[in-house]
Amino acid sequence: MNLQKHYDEIIDILRVVAERWKYEHPHGHKGIVGDRARAILSEVDIEWEWQHQNEYIAKSAQVKQIIQSIFRELKKAEEKFPKWPTDMIHAAAIVNEESGELAMAALKWTYESGNINEAGKEAVQVAATAIRFLNGLQKDHYQPNPTFKAI
């Protein structure tokens, strides 16, 4: 027996009852059944909101940890490679190179029993590199019109 399914069906029935008995009954009585259904739904909605808010808080803690790891990686990359290309093509190529390493880690995990943590590490590097790319946009770091010479 799927309790969640029955719970959802009961909530749906309560919503129909609440809507149908929203107005006065044709014989003059107030919608007592509808009032009770609306009260129950209100309690359910409060419970639902509380549950999902706690899930969001838990996810927020995970996101905070991820962002912290990205900024640690960004600092490490800026210390190791303090210079960043002034042409957007090369800067984008660096982001693309990191993305390729993420794809390789995902392929290894999927088809060669690779380490899932390696994919996570590469994803953090992609994010850090993308931040460097975006930071260049914000600071007008990129120069237009790279030069080309005939060979």
Secondary structure, 3 states (H helix, E strand, C coil): CCHHHHHHHHHHHHHHHHHHCCCCCCCCCCCHHHHHHHHHHHHHHHHHHHHHHHHHHHHHHHHHHHHHHHHHHHHHHHHHCCCCCCCHHHHHHHHHHHHHHHHHHHHHHHHHCCCHHHHHHHHHHHHHHHHHHHHHHHCCCCCCCCCCCCC
